[in-house]
Amino acid sequence: MPNAKIKNYLHLHFLVFIAGFTAILGELITIKAIPLVWYRMAMASILMFIYIKIAKVKIKITLKSFLRLSIAGIIIALHWITFFGAIDAANISIALAMFSTGAFFASLIEPIIYKRAIIWYEILFGIIVIIGVFIITQSEIKYLTGILLGISSAFFSSLFAVLNGKFLTKHTATVISFYEFISGVIFISIYILFFGEGVSLDFFNLNTADFGYLFILASICTAYAFIASVYVMKLISPYTVVLTYNLEPIYGIIMAIILFPEKEKMSASFYYGAIVIIATVILNGVLKNSRKLKRKHT
């Protein structure tokens, strides 16, 4: 394998490691999920704007496109809020295991958005994923709130990914993410003002550790990861990228067990259920790729 190809694959795995590390940061940051996501999206918006100015990216779009991207921005905000909420309510392992159910939701959402037929094995895999979730729920019923938040996070993530797939045909990833982050900040700000506790000085009173972790989350795990993943997709097949990203829960759970052994130690049934879910997701990716290859050769 040429050195350039090895370098690209290592870069891809580093991005997946970063994705898994996002959950670790969610555990380390002491503020609640809603302000956490507000800071993440606000900081990422500023960093993306700096990048846009330096790279001289054109960001002018129509009002119709802005409204569509705004809806996607609200969806990604809800995904992150429910994801970090799942960590708060349960732990990293539960949040990541439930996040893996996203492939099942994507198999239901894609046919609606792209107007294609439902593939039979996707329904079968969906049933197997539900069985995996059931196994986890039976053994970890005390984390039911975290499980439900994690599943909600997976749904919002899948909906966001399918919508973004359509947007990428019209706009660059930088433009898409910039407007999505801004609309997410506006959405959360409105929620905090009218339905939350309101904005006070305490909201902006971050301790040094939280600010440092939030900056890492916004810069490396959000702005850099988003731009870099699009760059990697140009050099490595989308199938390899998607399949490798399915390792995110594995990386994240392993890191969580090492860093937080007392909180992350789960029952054997949890790991059986997690293995069922993650293995099904990976098998789904393999079968989808084989179908695409068959279409190309027919």
C-alpha positions, -999 to +999 in steps of 0.1 A: +000+000+000+015+034-010+025+057+018-001+083+007-029+057+010-017+046+045-015+083+055-052+088+044-064+057+062-046+067+094-061+102+091-096+085+088-091+064+119-079+095+138-111+113+128-131+083+141-111+084+173-120+121+176-156+112+171-154+086+200-135+112+221-165+136+218-184+114+243-154+115+267-155+153+266-192+152+273-185+133+305-157+157+315-176+189+309-197+198+340-224+220+325-257+205+313-264+193+278-283+224+264-257+251+274-229+226+264-243+223+228-249+261+227-212+267+235-201+240+211-221+254+181-213+291+190-175+284+192-176+262+161-195+290+142-168+315+150-140+291+141-157+282+108-162+320+100-124+325+105-117+296+082-142+310+056-124+344+057-089+329+054-099+304+027-121+330+010-151+307+007-182+321-009-211+317+016-239+336-002-270+314-005-307+319-012-333+324+015-349+290+006-315+273+011-309+291+044-343+280+057-336+244+047-301+245+063-317+261+094-340+231+098-310+208+096-291+230+121-320+225+146-319+188+140-282+185+147-286+207+178-313+183+190-290+153+182-262+167+203-285+178+232-300+143+234-266+126+230-250+146+259-282+143+278-279+105+275-244+107+290-257+128+318-287+104+325-267+072+321-231+070+309-209+070+278-213+033+271-252+035+270-251+067+249-227+052+223-245+018+221-278+035+215-262+059+190-254+028+169-291+023+162-289+052+138-283+028+108-318+013+115-334+048+115-315+057+083-329+025+066-364+039+072-357+076+065-337+072+033-366+056+013-389+085+023-364+113+015-349+097-017-382+080-027-366+045-031-379+011-021-372-004+013-345-031+011-357-064+028-325-070+048-326-035+062-359-044+079-343-077+091-313-058+105-336-033+121-354-061+140-320-075+151-310-040+163-342-038+183-334-071+199-299-057+208-316-027+224-340-050+243-311-071+257-294-039+269-327-024+284-335-057+302-301-056+320-298-018+324-333-007+331-320+018+357-306+037+327-340+038+308-340+077+305-304+075+291-314+047+267-344+067+254-323+099+250-296+079+232-322+064+207-336+099+201-301+111+194-296+083+169-328+092+151-319+129+149-284+120+137-298+098+109-323+124+098-296+150+097-272+127+077-299+119+051-308+156+047-272+167+045-266+141+017-291+161-004-276+195+005-241+184-005-253+183-042-259+220-040-235+235-014-200+229-001-196+212+033-182+245+048-212+265+037-236+239+050-220+235+084-215+272+089-253+280+085-263+249+104-241+259+134-255+294+134-291+283+132-285+258+160-272+286+182-302+308+174-326+279+181-310+271+215-309+308+224-346+312+217-353+280+238-332+292+267-348+327+266-385+316+264-386+281+278-354+276+298-340+294+328-331+325+307-296+339+300-279+352+331-243+359+341-240+324+355-246+311+319-213+326+308-195+318+340-174+288+329-146+273+349-112+270+332-114+233+327-149+235+311-138+263+287-107+242+277-128+211+271-154+231+252-128+247+230-113+212+221-149+200+214-157+230+191-124+232+173-109+197+169-141+175+174-164+198+154-149+224+130-118+204+121-134+170+121-162+182+098-139+198+072-113+169+074-139+142+070-152+158+038-115+160+026-109+123+034-141+113+015-125+127-017-095+103-012-111+072+003-143+055-009-175+066+009-181+030+018-148+027+037-154+060+054-189+050+065-178+015+076-148+029+096-171+055+113-191+025+126-161+018+149-168+051+167-189+034+195-162+007+199-134+034+203-155+055+226-166+026+249-130+013+252-118+048+261-146+052+286-138+020+303-101+030+306-108+065+318-139+060+339-138+023+350-161+027+380-189+045+361-186+026+328-184-010+342-215-026+327-232-060+329-223-089+305-258-085+289-250-049+279-219-060+260-239-088+243-265-063+232-239-037+221-220-064+200-253-074+183-261-038+174-226-028+162-220-061+143-254-056+125-245-020+116-212-031+101-228-061+082-254-036+068-226-015+055-209-045+038-241-056+021-249-021+009-214-018-007-218-052-024-251-041-039-236-009-052-207-029-068-232-053-085-251-023-099-219-009-114-210-041-131-245-047-146 
